Amino acid sequence: MAGGRSQEAQDHAPENGFTPLEQPVPRLLPRIDGSVLPSLGGFGRHQRQIVVLTWIPALFIGFSQFSDYFLLAQPNGACLRPLANESDWTAASAPLAVPGGANGTGGGLGDMCACKEWRLELQTGLSQNVVTKWNLVCDSAWKVHIAKFSLLVGSIFGYLVMGVMADWFGRHPVLILSVLFMLVFGLSVAFSVNVTMFSTLRFFEGFCLAGLALSLYVLRIELCLPAWRFSMTMVASFLMVGGQLLMPGVAALCRNWPHRDDWQVLQIVIISPFVLMLPYVWIFPESLRWLLATQQYRRAKPMMLNIARKNQVDTTTEPSGVLAELEQELHKRPQRTCIVKMMSTRNLWKNIVVLCVNSLTGYGIHHCFARSMLDPEAQPTALCHADYYTMAGIAVATCLAVCPAVGLMGRRGGLLTFMIITALASLLQLGLLNLIGKYSLRHDTVLRDSLNRKFSVAFSIIGMFSSHAVSTLSIFFCAEITPTVIRGGGLGLVLASAGFGMLTAPIMELHNQKGYFLHHVIFACCTLLCIICLLLLPEPRGQPLPESLADGETFTRQTLLHPGEQHLLLAKSDRDYSRVHDTPLHLSAAGSATVAAATALAAVPASYALATGGEVIGNRAIANGV
């Protein structure tokens, strides 16, 4: 009987959009977190070893990302040979500070820059860097900002291009190519003969650095089960912050080397450790999750057997049936997906756009808070002392606070909380300080300025803390909700948006901080917009990673009501509709005509109906009288 019903269901095609009641058995291979990885030992010894290999380069990446603070630091200077009154010049000339970003035009700056020969001194641990090597001060100061642009712009292009390549060719080829070209371009930077060559090579160094960081991030996420993803990612974040903290010490060790400039030695020292990644060509595998998501089952089979062997899993008595299903799917051809197909989705592209705006806002407003924390009358060289360590300490505190916050409130709740704190700190800094100066302490200007300064520093530290957390969580959030087939491209978009946010810092310095207040106001408004948009994101904590575009499209925000409570929205009716039957077609047409006629009669004005009725009654009365 059951066989007859099954045959009947196959003979008759589905009608009116309804499908047969019998559903196919769910496949195991697409359920990587639920079936494949647990059958291979879960987060076993093999996965842990590979994750440790992704942690080691994080320290070196931290060195490269913060090298601009030392290679391009602004020096203090003293004029040795002024342009005017050269015959009256003596060696007792007073030292002149070289303003960061000054172009030598207007007022006193032009007088300060009227000099033939400078004596430039650094306070960053080096005795010479790129600025002092080629005298990039006053009229040539704009070249320093171009050099800062080059690394960030190269990183932006690297995130976009390498993300697409990681989805199309795999994570492992992108990682190896990034390491090889990072060594080539990074070491070439140390032998630059002019600032133009330095800036050009720094662009390609940033490009390769972006590909390296992105591929490691994606590989680390795809190796872990849901319970381990966040903790393994935060360890890498701590190591990158460790690189930021150790960078001043590394710069001090590179001071006063013979036959080489200090900045050249520093560049070689921070690039040379990437040589340790050359053996990754043989010891680092491709992402198994990406191979299965793109249906490259022939390449995935030996890798799965190798993982099971290293995790000490007996594949001969494997009860889940994953390997048996893999044997049946070996004939399928690979199917790769490009990030452009994201535009054909309904929900996925909106989630990625929201996270792009979040990362852009987080990194952009971070510079606003950092600028507000500095003393307006201090020299730019002060940034490389206490303020540099303050920013590094804030980064450490952020990583320490994000872990319990995400564990307590989840990804979306933690991101929303830190974004609210960022918005409050920004709005209070922009509005409260002006109110204090306008409505209180009008006569005591010294106390008013001191109070404003203390409030500004306090709000800046809080804002830097929360905005750093927003940036970190936005990137991790994107890696969790983007499907495996386009995870590289989606993560590249969010990281590129973060690069645009960081790019606002040298842009403001290039304009000598003109429009700084408007810059802060715009990003403060963006924080309010982000708070609203974050409510639309799903909560990925404890959920398996989406593998295909269909998985990412169904990964949406949960409803406020539980599935079992939605029927309460429908009011129950006591009416009995059991006697209602289908109406024949000819009776339905006649009924429609009757309803139309009744509607037309009902539309007759009441006065006309009364008049007509009175005339009829009078005629009947006359007839009865006769």
Helices and strands as residue ranges (DSSP letters): H 2-11, I 32-36, H 37-39, H 45-65, H 68-71, E 76-82, G 86-88, E 95-96, H 107-112, E 115-121, H 130-133, G 138-140, H 142-169, H 171-189, H 195-223, H 229-253, H 262-271, G 272-277, H 280-283, H 288-293, H 297-310, H 322-328, G 339-344, H 348-373, G 380-384, H 386-439, H 445-481, G 484-486, H 487-510, H 516-534, H 549-554, G 563-569, H 585-602, H 606-625
